[in-house]
Structure formats: C-alpha cells, structure tokens
Amino acid sequence: MIDRLKTLNNSVWVGLGIGLLIPAIFCSIAWYIIHHVAYLTKADLLYIGGIAINAYTMQTFFKYNKENIGRGILAATFLCAFVFFAYKVF
C-alpha cells in the first residue's frame, strides 16, 4: 500500500479525484443506512462522517510528502462540505 502511495503522481487533480471518490463511497453507505434503519431517518449528520474521512486521507498523503494531492483532497473536502450545506439549507 505504501509503495502505491509513493508511485502516485503528485498532482492536485489526483487529489481532487481521491477526495471526491472516498466521500462518495462513504456517503452512499450513509445514505443506505439512513434509508433502511428507521431509527436513523433524521440522522443526516452521518454524511459529515463520510466527508470527515478526507481529513485522515489528507494526513496520510501529507505524511508521505504528497502535498499537491493533499491540497486536492482539501479542495474536495470544501466542495463536499458546500454540497452538504446546500442540501441542509435548501
């Protein structure tokens, strides 16, 4: 796993792709849980957990000196947070 991280191209676009893919996976799991567990029908904050996974991912890439990938993940995190905010407000 570490070798694959080292071979990734240090690009903001790669980070943006990773930063959008990981929350999409975890937010789809959260969506499934919210719609299939009656007790959690009002638990929209599970989506925040899906977005917060990016913080750990970003930390991992900064640890291996992939700053541009980390910046892309940070940009994707802000984009996902904006989408969540728009979902809650509108």
Backbone hydrogen bonds, N-H to C=O, Kabsch-Sander energy under -0.5 kcal/mol:
donor,donor_aa,acceptor,acceptor_aa,energy
5,L,1,M,-1.8
6,K,2,I,-1.9
7,T,3,D,-1.3
8,L,4,R,-0.7
8,L,5,L,-0.6
11,S,9,N,-2.1
15,G,11,S,-1.8
16,L,12,V,-2.4
17,G,13,W,-2.1
18,I,14,V,-2.5
19,G,15,G,-3.0
20,L,16,L,-1.2
21,L,17,G,-2.1
22,I,18,I,-2.3
24,A,20,L,-1.2
25,I,21,L,-2.0
26,F,22,I,-2.3
27,C,23,P,-3.1
28,S,24,A,-1.6
29,I,25,I,-1.7
30,A,26,F,-2.2
31,W,27,C,-2.6
32,Y,28,S,-2.1
33,I,29,I,-2.3
34,I,30,A,-2.8
35,H,31,W,-2.1
36,H,32,Y,-1.0
36,H,33,I,-0.6
37,V,33,I,-1.6
38,A,36,H,-0.6
40,L,37,V,-1.2
41,T,38,A,-1.1
43,A,40,L,-1.4
44,D,42,K,-1.5
46,L,43,A,-1.5
47,Y,44,D,-1.7
48,I,45,L,-0.6
49,G,45,L,-1.0
50,G,46,L,-1.3
51,I,47,Y,-1.6
52,A,48,I,-2.7
53,I,49,G,-1.0
54,N,51,I,-1.5
55,A,52,A,-1.5
56,Y,52,A,-0.8
57,T,53,I,-1.9
58,M,54,N,-3.0
59,Q,55,A,-2.0
60,T,56,Y,-1.9
61,F,57,T,-1.9
62,F,58,M,-2.2
63,K,59,Q,-1.9
64,Y,60,T,-1.1
65,N,62,F,-1.4
66,K,61,F,-2.5
70,G,66,K,-2.1
71,R,67,E,-2.3
72,G,68,N,-2.0
73,I,69,I,-2.3
74,L,70,G,-2.2
75,A,71,R,-2.3
76,A,72,G,-2.2
77,T,73,I,-2.1
78,F,74,L,-2.1
79,L,75,A,-2.0
80,C,76,A,-2.7
81,A,77,T,-2.5
82,F,78,F,-2.2
83,V,79,L,-2.1
84,F,80,C,-2.4
85,F,81,A,-2.4
86,A,82,F,-2.5
87,Y,83,V,-2.2
88,K,84,F,-2.3
89,V,85,F,-2.2
90,F,86,A,-2.5
